[in-house]
Amino acid sequence: MKTIICYLSYSGNTEEIAELLKVNLEEQGYMVDMYEIGDGIVPQLSAYDFLFLGTFTWDEGGIPDEVKEFVRAVGYKPKNVYIFGSGDTQFGGDDLFCNAVNKLTEFYACEYEGLKIEQSPRGSQEKIVIKWLEGVLENVKGKNIRT
């Protein structure tokens, strides 16, 4: 299956999650392209079987403007979107933690819950990322997926 991981990262935490997803997907035989949001022309998402979309949470639980612009530039809501993100509970507590993930998951009517990581996916959180990815892959297993 052909997969794309689109992400926005300022601190590097969301990028680390994206890289971890990429490595694990490739180990399982998936073809994976990466796209850093804001880095050139938006890819043609219809060429992919599924999309991973990563963001951090910004400004009291909001979606960063660059991600909003990416969503607008795509121009439609692809199916088979899986949302992941990084956040920090020190900014807004549990109520706002990774709220951009919640908003995007709702916007895309995702069939699988979003992944929320406190800051970096290193250490024990790496296992959380891998377990989430296993759940996503189980969710798409056996489906003839096209966006």
N, CA, C and O atoms as a GROMACS GRO file, in nm:
protein
  588
    1MET      N    1   0.084  -0.119   0.000
    1MET     CA    2   0.000   0.000   0.000
    1MET      C    3   0.087   0.124   0.000
    1MET      O    4   0.195   0.126   0.060
    2LYS      N    5   0.040   0.225  -0.067
    2LYS     CA    6   0.112   0.350  -0.075
    2LYS      C    7   0.056   0.447   0.029
    2LYS      O    8  -0.064   0.472   0.034
    3THR      N    9   0.145   0.500   0.111
    3THR     CA   10   0.107   0.582   0.224
    3THR      C   11   0.182   0.714   0.220
    3THR      O   12   0.295   0.721   0.172
    4ILE      N   13   0.117   0.819   0.270
    4ILE     CA   14   0.187   0.946   0.287
    4ILE      C   15   0.168   0.994   0.431
    4ILE      O   16   0.060   0.982   0.490
    5ILE      N   17   0.276   1.049   0.484
    5ILE     CA   18   0.272   1.110   0.616
    5ILE      C   19   0.296   1.259   0.596
    5ILE      O   20   0.405   1.300   0.556
    6CYS      N   21   0.194   1.337   0.624
    6CYS     CA   22   0.203   1.484   0.615
    6CYS      C   23   0.205   1.536   0.758
    6CYS      O   24   0.123   1.494   0.841
    7TYR      N   25   0.296   1.627   0.788
    7TYR     CA   26   0.307   1.673   0.926
    7TYR      C   27   0.360   1.816   0.931
    7TYR      O   28   0.423   1.865   0.838
    8LEU      N   29   0.332   1.880   1.044
    8LEU     CA   30   0.388   2.011   1.076
    8LEU      C   31   0.455   1.999   1.212
    8LEU      O   32   0.396   1.946   1.306
    9SER      N   33   0.578   2.047   1.222
    9SER     CA   34   0.652   2.038   1.347
    9SER      C   35   0.740   2.161   1.363
    9SER      O   36   0.816   2.195   1.273
   10TYR      N   37   0.729   2.227   1.477
   10TYR     CA   38   0.819   2.339   1.507
   10TYR      C   39   0.933   2.290   1.597
   10TYR      O   40   1.050   2.319   1.570
   11SER      N   41   0.900   2.216   1.702
   11SER     CA   42   1.000   2.174   1.800
   11SER      C   43   1.070   2.044   1.761
   11SER      O   44   1.174   2.009   1.818
   12GLY      N   45   1.015   1.974   1.664
   12GLY     CA   46   1.072   1.845   1.624
   12GLY      C   47   0.998   1.725   1.680
   12GLY      O   48   1.022   1.613   1.636
   13ASN      N   49   0.909   1.745   1.777
   13ASN     CA   50   0.838   1.633   1.839
   13ASN      C   51   0.744   1.563   1.742
   13ASN      O   52   0.743   1.440   1.732
   14THR      N   53   0.664   1.640   1.670
   14THR     CA   54   0.572   1.579   1.574
   14THR      C   55   0.649   1.514   1.460
   14THR      O   56   0.607   1.411   1.408
   15GLU      N   57   0.759   1.574   1.420
   15GLU     CA   58   0.844   1.514   1.317
   15GLU      C   59   0.900   1.380   1.364
   15GLU      O   60   0.908   1.286   1.285
   16GLU      N   61   0.939   1.371   1.491
   16GLU     CA   62   0.989   1.244   1.545
   16GLU      C   63   0.881   1.136   1.538
   16GLU      O   64   0.910   1.021   1.505
   17ILE      N   65   0.758   1.173   1.569
   17ILE     CA   66   0.648   1.076   1.559
   17ILE      C   67   0.633   1.032   1.414
   17ILE      O   68   0.618   0.913   1.386
   18ALA      N   69   0.637   1.128   1.322
   18ALA     CA   70   0.624   1.096   1.179
   18ALA      C   71   0.734   1.000   1.135
   18ALA      O   72   0.708   0.903   1.064
   19GLU      N   73   0.857   1.026   1.176
   19GLU     CA   74   0.970   0.940   1.139
   19GLU      C   75   0.954   0.799   1.197
   19GLU      O   76   0.983   0.700   1.130
   20LEU      N   77   0.908   0.791   1.320
   20LEU     CA   78   0.884   0.660   1.384
   20LEU      C   79   0.777   0.583   1.308
   20LEU      O   80   0.791   0.463   1.286
   21LEU      N   81   0.670   0.651   1.270
   21LEU     CA   82   0.565   0.586   1.190
   21LEU      C   83   0.622   0.537   1.057
   21LEU      O   84   0.594   0.424   1.016
   22LYS      N   85   0.701   0.620   0.992
   22LYS     CA   86   0.760   0.585   0.862
   22LYS      C   87   0.846   0.459   0.873
   22LYS      O   88   0.831   0.367   0.793
   23VAL      N   89   0.935   0.456   0.969
   23VAL     CA   90   1.023   0.341   0.987
   23VAL      C   91   0.943   0.213   1.008
   23VAL      O   92   0.972   0.110   0.947
   24ASN      N   93   0.842   0.220   1.094
   24ASN     CA   94   0.762   0.102   1.124
   24ASN      C   95   0.676   0.059   1.005
   24ASN      O   96   0.659  -0.061   0.982
   25LEU      N   97   0.623   0.154   0.932
   25LEU     CA   98   0.545   0.119   0.812
   25LEU      C   99   0.635   0.054   0.707
   25LEU      O  100   0.597  -0.047   0.646
   26GLU      N  101   0.753   0.110   0.686
   26GLU     CA  102   0.845   0.054   0.586
   26GLU      C  103   0.892  -0.085   0.626
   26GLU      O  104   0.910  -0.171   0.540
   27GLU      N  105   0.913  -0.108   0.755
   27GLU     CA  106   0.951  -0.241   0.802
   27GLU      C  107   0.844  -0.345   0.770
   27GLU      O  108   0.874  -0.464   0.757
   28GLN      N  109   0.721  -0.300   0.756
   28GLN     CA  110   0.610  -0.390   0.725
   28GLN      C  111   0.578  -0.393   0.576
   28GLN      O  112   0.478  -0.451   0.535
   29GLY      N  113   0.663  -0.331   0.495
   29GLY     CA  114   0.648  -0.339   0.351
   29GLY      C  115   0.566  -0.230   0.286
   29GLY      O  116   0.539  -0.238   0.166
   30TYR      N  117   0.528  -0.129   0.360
   30TYR     CA  118   0.451  -0.019   0.302
   30TYR      C  119   0.545   0.078   0.232
   30TYR      O  120   0.658   0.100   0.277
   31MET      N  121   0.500   0.135   0.122
   31MET     CA  122   0.572   0.244   0.055
   31MET      C  123   0.526   0.373   0.122
   31MET      O  124   0.407   0.402   0.129
   32VAL      N  125   0.622   0.451   0.171
   32VAL     CA  126   0.588   0.570   0.250
   32VAL      C  127   0.657   0.693   0.193
   32VAL      O  128   0.779   0.694   0.174
   33ASP      N  129   0.578   0.796   0.167
   33ASP     CA  130   0.630   0.927   0.132
   33ASP      C  131   0.607   1.020   0.251
   33ASP      O  132   0.511   1.004   0.326
   34MET      N  133   0.697   1.116   0.265
   34MET     CA  134   0.685   1.215   0.372
   34MET      C  135   0.666   1.352   0.308
   34MET      O  136   0.723   1.383   0.204
   35TYR      N  137   0.584   1.433   0.374
   35TYR     CA  138   0.564   1.570   0.329
   35TYR      C  139   0.555   1.660   0.452
   35TYR      O  140   0.466   1.644   0.536
   36GLU      N  141   0.648   1.754   0.463
   36GLU     CA  142   0.642   1.850   0.571
   36GLU      C  143   0.552   1.965   0.526
   36GLU      O  144   0.581   2.033   0.428
   37ILE      N  145   0.445   1.985   0.598
   37ILE     CA  146   0.347   2.087   0.563
   37ILE      C  147   0.414   2.223   0.554
   37ILE      O  148   0.488   2.263   0.644
   38GLY      N  149   0.387   2.292   0.444
   38GLY     CA  150   0.445   2.422   0.419
   38GLY      C  151   0.573   2.415   0.338
   38GLY      O  152   0.636   2.517   0.312
   39ASP      N  153   0.612   2.294   0.298
   39ASP     CA  154   0.738   2.274   0.227
   39ASP      C  155   0.711   2.244   0.080
   39ASP      O  156   0.739   2.135   0.031
   40GLY      N  157   0.657   2.343   0.010
   40GLY     CA  158   0.635   2.326  -0.133
   40GLY      C  159   0.492   2.290  -0.169
   40GLY      O  160   0.399   2.309  -0.091
   41ILE      N  161   0.479   2.238  -0.290
   41ILE     CA  162   0.348   2.205  -0.347
   41ILE      C  163   0.283   2.090  -0.269
   41ILE      O  164   0.349   1.990  -0.238
   42VAL      N  165   0.155   2.105  -0.239
   42VAL     CA  166   0.080   2.001  -0.168
   42VAL      C  167   0.071   1.878  -0.257
   42VAL      O  168   0.032   1.889  -0.373
   43PRO      N  169   0.106   1.761  -0.204
   43PRO     CA  170   0.101   1.640  -0.286
   43PRO      C  171  -0.042   1.603  -0.327
   43PRO      O  172  -0.139   1.642  -0.262
   44GLN      N  173  -0.053   1.528  -0.434
   44GLN     CA  174  -0.182   1.479  -0.482
   44GLN      C  175  -0.220   1.359  -0.395
   44GLN      O  176  -0.172   1.248  -0.418
   45LEU      N  177  -0.306   1.380  -0.297
   45LEU     CA  178  -0.337   1.277  -0.198
   45LEU      C  179  -0.415   1.160  -0.257
   45LEU      O  180  -0.414   1.051  -0.200
   46SER      N  181  -0.481   1.179  -0.368
   46SER     CA  182  -0.557   1.069  -0.429
   46SER      C  183  -0.465   0.958  -0.479
   46SER      O  184  -0.513   0.850  -0.513
   47ALA      N  185  -0.336   0.984  -0.485
   47ALA     CA  186  -0.239   0.882  -0.529
   47ALA      C  187  -0.204   0.785  -0.416
   47ALA      O  188  -0.128   0.690  -0.438
   48TYR      N  189  -0.258   0.807  -0.297
   48TYR     CA  190  -0.221   0.727  -0.180
   48TYR      C  191  -0.339   0.646  -0.127
   48TYR      O  192  -0.455   0.687  -0.136
   49ASP      N  193  -0.306   0.531  -0.072
   49ASP     CA  194  -0.408   0.445  -0.012
   49ASP      C  195  -0.456   0.500   0.122
   49ASP      O  196  -0.574   0.491   0.154
   50PHE      N  197  -0.364   0.556   0.198
   50PHE     CA  198  -0.406   0.626   0.318
   50PHE      C  199  -0.306   0.731   0.360
   50PHE      O  200  -0.191   0.732   0.318
   51LEU      N  201  -0.354   0.821   0.446
   51LEU     CA  202  -0.283   0.941   0.486
   51LEU      C  203  -0.271   0.946   0.637
   51LEU      O  204  -0.369   0.926   0.709
   52PHE      N  205  -0.151   0.974   0.684
   52PHE     CA  206  -0.128   1.008   0.824
   52PHE      C  207  -0.104   1.158   0.827
   52PHE      O  208  -0.021   1.211   0.752
   53LEU      N  209  -0.178   1.227   0.914
   53LEU     CA  210  -0.167   1.372   0.924
   53LEU      C  211  -0.127   1.408   1.067
   53LEU      O  212  -0.198   1.376   1.162
   54GLY      N  213  -0.012   1.475   1.079
   54GLY     CA  214   0.040   1.507   1.212
   54GLY      C  215   0.052   1.656   1.236
   54GLY      O  216   0.088   1.732   1.147
   55THR      N  217   0.020   1.695   1.358
   55THR     CA  218   0.027   1.835   1.397
   55THR      C  219   0.055   1.846   1.546
   55THR      O  220   0.040   1.749   1.621
   56PHE      N  221   0.096   1.961   1.586
   56PHE     CA  222   0.100   1.994   1.728
   56PHE      C  223  -0.023   2.078   1.757
   56PHE      O  224  -0.094   2.119   1.666
   57THR      N  225  -0.048   2.104   1.885
   57THR     CA  226  -0.160   2.189   1.924
   57THR      C  227  -0.106   2.326   1.959
   57THR      O  228  -0.002   2.339   2.024
   58TRP      N  229  -0.177   2.427   1.916
   58TRP     CA  230  -0.129   2.564   1.920
   58TRP      C  231  -0.231   2.656   1.985
   58TRP      O  232  -0.351   2.631   1.976
   59ASP      N  233  -0.186   2.759   2.051
   59ASP     CA  234  -0.271   2.870   2.093
   59ASP      C  235  -0.401   2.825   2.159
   59ASP      O  236  -0.509   2.835   2.100
   60GLU      N  237  -0.390   2.777   2.280
   60GLU     CA  238  -0.506   2.738   2.360
   60GLU      C  239  -0.592   2.631   2.293
   60GLU      O  240  -0.714   2.642   2.287
   61GLY      N  241  -0.527   2.528   2.242
   61GLY     CA  242  -0.599   2.413   2.187
   61GLY      C  243  -0.632   2.421   2.040
   61GLY      O  244  -0.716   2.345   1.993
   62GLY      N  245  -0.568   2.509   1.966
   62GLY     CA  246  -0.601   2.528   1.826
   62GLY      C  247  -0.513   2.451   1.729
   62GLY      O  248  -0.407   2.399   1.764
   63ILE      N  249  -0.560   2.447   1.607
   63ILE     CA  250  -0.485   2.389   1.496
   63ILE      C  251  -0.396   2.498   1.437
   63ILE      O  252  -0.445   2.608   1.412
   64PRO      N  253  -0.267   2.472   1.415
   64PRO     CA  254  -0.180   2.574   1.356
   64PRO      C  255  -0.231   2.619   1.219
   64PRO      O  256  -0.290   2.541   1.144
   65ASP      N  257  -0.209   2.746   1.188
   65ASP     CA  258  -0.255   2.802   1.061
   65ASP      C  259  -0.202   2.725   0.940
   65ASP      O  260  -0.274   2.708   0.841
   66GLU      N  261  -0.078   2.679   0.946
   66GLU     CA  262  -0.021   2.605   0.832
   66GLU      C  263  -0.098   2.477   0.804
   66GLU      O  264  -0.114   2.438   0.688
   67VAL      N  265  -0.145   2.411   0.909
   67VAL     CA  266  -0.224   2.289   0.890
   67VAL      C  267  -0.360   2.324   0.831
   67VAL      O  268  -0.410   2.255   0.742
   68LYS      N  269  -0.420   2.432   0.879
   68LYS     CA  270  -0.547   2.477   0.822
   68LYS      C  271  -0.532   2.508   0.674
   68LYS      O  272  -0.617   2.473   0.592
   69GLU      N  273  -0.422   2.576   0.639
   69GLU     CA  274  -0.396   2.608   0.498
   69GLU      C  275  -0.376   2.481   0.416
   69GLU      O  276  -0.422   2.473   0.302
   70PHE      N  277  -0.308   2.384   0.471
   70PHE     CA  278  -0.289   2.255   0.403
   70PHE      C  279  -0.424   2.189   0.375
   70PHE      O  280  -0.450   2.143   0.263
   71VAL      N  281  -0.510   2.186   0.476
   71VAL     CA  282  -0.643   2.125   0.461
   71VAL      C  283  -0.721   2.197   0.351
   71VAL      O  284  -0.785   2.132   0.268
   72ARG      N  285  -0.716   2.330   0.350
   72ARG     CA  286  -0.785   2.407   0.246
   72ARG      C  287  -0.724   2.379   0.108
   72ARG      O  288  -0.797   2.365   0.010
   73ALA      N  289  -0.592   2.370   0.101
   73ALA     CA  290  -0.524   2.347  -0.027
   73ALA      C  291  -0.557   2.210  -0.086
   73ALA      O  292  -0.563   2.194  -0.208
   74VAL      N  293  -0.578   2.112   0.001
   74VAL     CA  294  -0.616   1.978  -0.047
   74VAL      C  295  -0.751   1.987  -0.117
   74VAL      O  296  -0.771   1.927  -0.222
   75GLY      N  297  -0.843   2.063  -0.059
   75GLY     CA  298  -0.969   2.093  -0.126
   75GLY      C  299  -1.080   1.991  -0.110
   75GLY      O  300  -1.191   2.014  -0.157
   76TYR      N  301  -1.052   1.880  -0.048
   76TYR     CA  302  -1.155   1.780  -0.021
   76TYR      C  303  -1.113   1.701   0.102
   76TYR      O  304  -1.000   1.714   0.149
   77LYS      N  305  -1.203   1.619   0.154
   77LYS     CA  306  -1.172   1.539   0.272
   77LYS      C  307  -1.140   1.396   0.227
   77LYS      O  308  -1.231   1.317   0.202
   78PRO      N  309  -1.010   1.363   0.219
   78PRO     CA  310  -0.977   1.226   0.181
   78PRO      C  311  -1.029   1.128   0.287
   78PRO      O  312  -1.043   1.160   0.404
   79LYS      N  313  -1.057   1.008   0.240
   79LYS     CA  314  -1.095   0.901   0.334
   79LYS      C  315  -0.967   0.837   0.384
   79LYS      O  316  -0.859   0.863   0.331
   80ASN      N  317  -0.980   0.755   0.485
   80ASN     CA  318  -0.866   0.680   0.538
   80ASN      C  319  -0.755   0.772   0.587
   80ASN      O  320  -0.638   0.754   0.553
   81VAL      N  321  -0.794   0.871   0.667
   81VAL     CA  322  -0.701   0.964   0.728
   81VAL      C  323  -0.683   0.923   0.874
   81VAL      O  324  -0.780   0.892   0.944
   82TYR      N  325  -0.558   0.924   0.918
   82TYR     CA  326  -0.525   0.890   1.056
   82TYR      C  327  -0.445   1.006   1.114
   82TYR      O  328  -0.343   1.046   1.057
   83ILE      N  329  -0.491   1.060   1.227
   83ILE     CA  330  -0.438   1.182   1.284
   83ILE      C  331  -0.348   1.151   1.403
   83ILE      O  332  -0.381   1.068   1.488
   84PHE      N  333  -0.233   1.218   1.408
   84PHE     CA  334  -0.145   1.206   1.522
   84PHE      C  335  -0.091   1.343   1.558
   84PHE      O  336  -0.091   1.435   1.476
   85GLY      N  337  -0.045   1.357   1.683
   85GLY     CA  338   0.010   1.485   1.721
   85GLY      C  339   0.081   1.482   1.854
   85GLY      O  340   0.070   1.388   1.933
   86SER      N  341   0.155   1.589   1.875
   86SER     CA  342   0.225   1.608   2.001
   86SER      C  343   0.164   1.727   2.073
   86SER      O  344   0.106   1.816   2.012
   87GLY      N  345   0.180   1.726   2.203
   87GLY     CA  346   0.129   1.836   2.283
   87GLY      C  347   0.202   1.844   2.415
   87GLY      O  348   0.298   1.770   2.438
   88ASP      N  349   0.158   1.932   2.499
   88ASP     CA  350   0.222   1.955   2.627
   88ASP      C  351   0.114   1.994   2.727
   88ASP      O  352   0.050   2.098   2.712
   89THR      N  353   0.093   1.912   2.827
   89THR     CA  354  -0.014   1.939   2.924
   89THR      C  355   0.011   2.064   3.008
   89THR      O  356  -0.081   2.115   3.071
   90GLN      N  357   0.135   2.114   3.010
   90GLN     CA  358   0.161   2.235   3.089
   90GLN      C  359   0.095   2.358   3.028
   90GLN      O  360   0.082   2.461   3.094
   91PHE      N  361   0.053   2.348   2.902
   91PHE     CA  362  -0.017   2.459   2.837
   91PHE      C  363  -0.164   2.425   2.821
   91PHE      O  364  -0.206   2.378   2.715
   92GLY      N  365  -0.243   2.447   2.924
   92GLY     CA  366  -0.386   2.426   2.916
   92GLY      C  367  -0.437   2.300   2.983
   92GLY      O  368  -0.558   2.277   2.987
   93GLY      N  369  -0.347   2.219   3.037
   93GLY     CA  370  -0.389   2.098   3.109
   93GLY      C  371  -0.453   1.995   3.018
   93GLY      O  372  -0.440   2.002   2.895
   94ASP      N  373  -0.520   1.900   3.078
   94ASP     CA  374  -0.580   1.789   3.004
   94ASP      C  375  -0.688   1.833   2.907
   94ASP      O  376  -0.709   1.769   2.803
   95ASP      N  377  -0.759   1.942   2.939
   95ASP     CA  378  -0.868   1.988   2.853
   95ASP      C  379  -0.821   2.030   2.714
   95ASP      O  380  -0.893   2.010   2.616
   96LEU      N  381  -0.702   2.086   2.705
   96LEU     CA  382  -0.652   2.136   2.577
   96LEU      C  383  -0.540   2.048   2.518
   96LEU      O  384  -0.494   2.074   2.407
   97PHE      N  385  -0.498   1.946   2.592
   97PHE     CA  386  -0.388   1.861   2.548
   97PHE      C  387  -0.420   1.798   2.413
   97PHE      O  388  -0.518   1.725   2.398
   98CYS      N  389  -0.337   1.825   2.315
   98CYS     CA  390  -0.351   1.770   2.179
   98CYS      C  391  -0.489   1.793   2.121
   98CYS      O  392  -0.542   1.709   2.048
   99ASN      N  393  -0.549   1.906   2.154
   99ASN     CA  394  -0.684   1.935   2.106
   99ASN      C  395  -0.690   1.946   1.954
   99ASN      O  396  -0.796   1.922   1.895
  100ALA      N  397  -0.580   1.983   1.889
  100ALA     CA  398  -0.578   1.987   1.742
  100ALA      C  399  -0.603   1.847   1.686
  100ALA      O  400  -0.667   1.833   1.582
  101VAL      N  401  -0.553   1.745   1.753
  101VAL     CA  402  -0.579   1.607   1.711
  101VAL      C  403  -0.728   1.578   1.719
  101VAL      O  404  -0.786   1.522   1.626
  102ASN      N  405  -0.790   1.618   1.830
  102ASN     CA  406  -0.935   1.598   1.845
  102ASN      C  407  -1.013   1.667   1.733
  102ASN      O  408  -1.102   1.608   1.673
  103LYS      N  409  -0.976   1.793   1.706
  103LYS     CA  410  -1.049   1.871   1.605
  103LYS      C  411  -1.034   1.810   1.465
  103LYS      O  412  -1.131   1.801   1.391
  104LEU      N  413  -0.913   1.768   1.430
  104LEU     CA  414  -0.891   1.709   1.297
  104LEU      C  415  -0.957   1.572   1.284
  104LEU      O  416  -1.010   1.538   1.179
  105THR      N  417  -0.953   1.495   1.390
  105THR     CA  418  -1.019   1.364   1.389
  105THR      C  419  -1.169   1.380   1.365
  105THR      O  420  -1.230   1.304   1.290
  106GLU      N  421  -1.227   1.480   1.430
  106GLU     CA  422  -1.370   1.508   1.410
  106GLU      C  423  -1.396   1.562   1.269
  106GLU      O  424  -1.490   1.519   1.203
  107PHE      N  425  -1.313   1.656   1.224
  107PHE     CA  426  -1.331   1.715   1.091
  107PHE      C  427  -1.329   1.609   0.981
  107PHE      O  428  -1.411   1.613   0.890
  108TYR      N  429  -1.237   1.516   0.989
  108TYR     CA  430  -1.225   1.411   0.888
  108TYR      C  431  -1.315   1.290   0.914
  108TYR      O  432  -1.316   1.195   0.837
  109ALA      N  433  -1.390   1.295   1.024
  109ALA     CA  434  -1.476   1.181   1.062
  109ALA      C  435  -1.394   1.052   1.059
  109ALA      O  436  -1.435   0.952   0.999
  110CYS      N  437  -1.279   1.056   1.124
  110CYS     CA  438  -1.187   0.942   1.124
  110CYS      C  439  -1.251   0.820   1.188
  110CYS      O  440  -1.326   0.830   1.284
  111GLU      N  441  -1.220   0.707   1.131
  111GLU     CA  442  -1.273   0.581   1.182
  111GLU      C  443  -1.185   0.522   1.291
  111GLU      O  444  -1.216   0.416   1.345
  112TYR      N  445  -1.076   0.590   1.324
  112TYR     CA  446  -0.987   0.542   1.428
  112TYR      C  447  -0.941   0.663   1.510
  112TYR      O  448  -0.918   0.771   1.456
  113GLU      N  449  -0.929   0.644   1.640
  113GLU     CA  450  -0.892   0.754   1.730
  113GLU      C  451  -0.756   0.811   1.695
  113GLU      O  452  -0.669   0.741   1.642
  114GLY      N  453  -0.738   0.937   1.726
  114GLY     CA  454  -0.610   1.003   1.702
  114GLY      C  455  -0.507   0.966   1.806
  114GLY      O  456  -0.540   0.925   1.917
  115LEU      N  457  -0.382   0.980   1.769
  115LEU     CA  458  -0.269   0.953   1.858
  115LEU      C  459  -0.224   1.083   1.921
  115LEU      O  460  -0.200   1.181   1.852
  116LYS      N  461  -0.212   1.084   2.054
  116LYS     CA  462  -0.169   1.202   2.128
  116LYS      C  463  -0.045   1.166   2.210
  116LYS      O  464  -0.048   1.075   2.292
  117ILE      N  465   0.063   1.240   2.186
  117ILE     CA  466   0.188   1.215   2.254
  117ILE      C  467   0.231   1.341   2.330
  117ILE      O  468   0.232   1.451   2.276
  118GLU      N  469   0.266   1.322   2.455
  118GLU     CA  470   0.319   1.430   2.538
  118GLU      C  471   0.462   1.458   2.494
  118GLU      O  472   0.552   1.378   2.518
  119GLN      N  473   0.482   1.571   2.431
  119GLN     CA  474   0.611   1.617   2.381
  119GLN      C  475   0.674   1.516   2.284
  119GLN      O  476   0.623   1.499   2.173
  120SER      N  477   0.780   1.450   2.324
  120SER     CA  478   0.856   1.362   2.234
  120SER      C  479   0.811   1.216   2.246
  120SER      O  480   0.770   1.172   2.354
  121PRO      N  481   0.818   1.141   2.136
  121PRO     CA  482   0.779   0.999   2.142
  121PRO      C  483   0.890   0.909   2.197
  121PRO      O  484   0.879   0.786   2.186
  122ARG      N  485   0.992   0.964   2.254
  122ARG     CA  486   1.104   0.882   2.303
  122ARG      C  487   1.064   0.805   2.428
  122ARG      O  488   0.966   0.836   2.496
  123GLY      N  489   1.144   0.702   2.457
  123GLY     CA  490   1.124   0.623   2.579
  123GLY      C  491   0.996   0.542   2.572
  123GLY      O  492   0.966   0.481   2.469
  124SER      N  493   0.922   0.541   2.682
  124SER     CA  494   0.800   0.459   2.690
  124SER      C  495   0.693   0.504   2.591
  124SER      O  496   0.607   0.425   2.554
  125GLN      N  497   0.698   0.630   2.547
  125GLN     CA  498   0.597   0.677   2.453
  125GLN      C  499   0.616   0.619   2.313
  125GLN      O  500   0.522   0.615   2.234
  126GLU      N  501   0.736   0.573   2.282
  126GLU     CA  502   0.759   0.508   2.154
  126GLU      C  503   0.668   0.385   2.142
  126GLU      O  504   0.616   0.357   2.034
  127LYS      N  505   0.649   0.314   2.251
  127LYS     CA  506   0.561   0.197   2.252
  127LYS      C  507   0.416   0.237   2.224
  127LYS      O  508   0.341   0.163   2.161
  128ILE      N  509   0.377   0.354   2.272
  128ILE     CA  510   0.241   0.404   2.249
  128ILE      C  511   0.220   0.428   2.099
  128ILE      O  512   0.116   0.393   2.044
  129VAL      N  513   0.320   0.487   2.034
  129VAL     CA  514   0.312   0.514   1.891
  129VAL      C  515   0.300   0.383   1.814
  129VAL      O  516   0.215   0.370   1.725
  130ILE      N  517   0.383   0.287   1.847
  130ILE     CA  518   0.383   0.158   1.776
  130ILE      C  519   0.251   0.085   1.799
  130ILE      O  520   0.196   0.027   1.705
  131LYS      N  521   0.201   0.086   1.921
  131LYS     CA  522   0.072   0.020   1.948
  131LYS      C  523  -0.041   0.087   1.871
  131LYS      O  524  -0.129   0.020   1.817
  132TRP      N  525  -0.039   0.219   1.865
  132TRP     CA  526  -0.142   0.292   1.789
  132TRP      C  527  -0.134   0.254   1.641
  132TRP      O  528  -0.237   0.227   1.578
  133LEU      N  529  -0.013   0.250   1.587
  133LEU     CA  530   0.004   0.214   1.447
  133LEU      C  531  -0.046   0.072   1.421
  133LEU      O  532  -0.108   0.047   1.318
  134GLU      N  533  -0.019  -0.019   1.511
  134GLU     CA  534  -0.070  -0.156   1.496
  134GLU      C  535  -0.222  -0.156   1.489
  134GLU      O  536  -0.281  -0.229   1.410
  135GLY      N  537  -0.286  -0.074   1.571
  135GLY     CA  538  -0.432  -0.062   1.569
  135GLY      C  539  -0.483  -0.006   1.437
  135GLY      O  540  -0.582  -0.053   1.382
  136VAL      N  541  -0.413   0.097   1.387
  136VAL     CA  542  -0.450   0.155   1.258
  136VAL      C  543  -0.440   0.049   1.149
  136VAL      O  544  -0.531   0.033   1.068
  137LEU      N  545  -0.329  -0.023   1.146
  137LEU     CA  546  -0.307  -0.122   1.040
  137LEU      C  547  -0.408  -0.236   1.050
  137LEU      O  548  -0.450  -0.290   0.948
  138GLU      N  549  -0.444  -0.272   1.170
  138GLU     CA  550  -0.549  -0.375   1.187
  138GLU      C  551  -0.682  -0.322   1.133
  138GLU      O  552  -0.760  -0.397   1.075
  139ASN      N  553  -0.705  -0.193   1.154
  139ASN     CA  554  -0.828  -0.130   1.107
  139ASN      C  555  -0.838  -0.131   0.954
  139ASN      O  556  -0.948  -0.144   0.899
  140VAL      N  557  -0.725  -0.117   0.886
  140VAL     CA  558  -0.728  -0.112   0.739
  140VAL      C  559  -0.700  -0.248   0.675
  140VAL      O  560  -0.712  -0.264   0.553
  141LYS      N  561  -0.662  -0.344   0.755
  141LYS     CA  562  -0.627  -0.476   0.703
  141LYS      C  563  -0.743  -0.537   0.624
  141LYS      O  564  -0.858  -0.540   0.668
  142GLY      N  565  -0.709  -0.584   0.508
  142GLY     CA  566  -0.807  -0.652   0.426
  142GLY      C  567  -0.900  -0.561   0.348
  142GLY      O  568  -0.981  -0.609   0.269
  143LYS      N  569  -0.890  -0.430   0.369
  143LYS     CA  570  -0.976  -0.338   0.294
  143LYS      C  571  -0.909  -0.300   0.163
  143LYS      O  572  -0.786  -0.293   0.156
  144ASN      N  573  -0.987  -0.276   0.063
  144ASN     CA  574  -0.934  -0.221  -0.062
  144ASN      C  575  -0.945  -0.070  -0.048
  144ASN      O  576  -1.048  -0.011  -0.081
  145ILE      N  577  -0.839  -0.008  -0.001
  145ILE     CA  578  -0.845   0.132   0.038
  145ILE      C  579  -0.798   0.223  -0.073
  145ILE      O  580  -0.693   0.200  -0.133
  146ARG      N  581  -0.877   0.326  -0.101
  146ARG     CA  582  -0.838   0.437  -0.188
  146ARG      C  583  -0.894   0.563  -0.125
  146ARG      O  584  -1.004   0.563  -0.072
  147THR      N  585  -0.818   0.670  -0.132
  147THR     CA  586  -0.864   0.797  -0.078
  147THR      C  587  -0.962   0.862  -0.173
  147THR      O  588  -1.012   0.971  -0.145
   0.00000   0.00000   0.00000
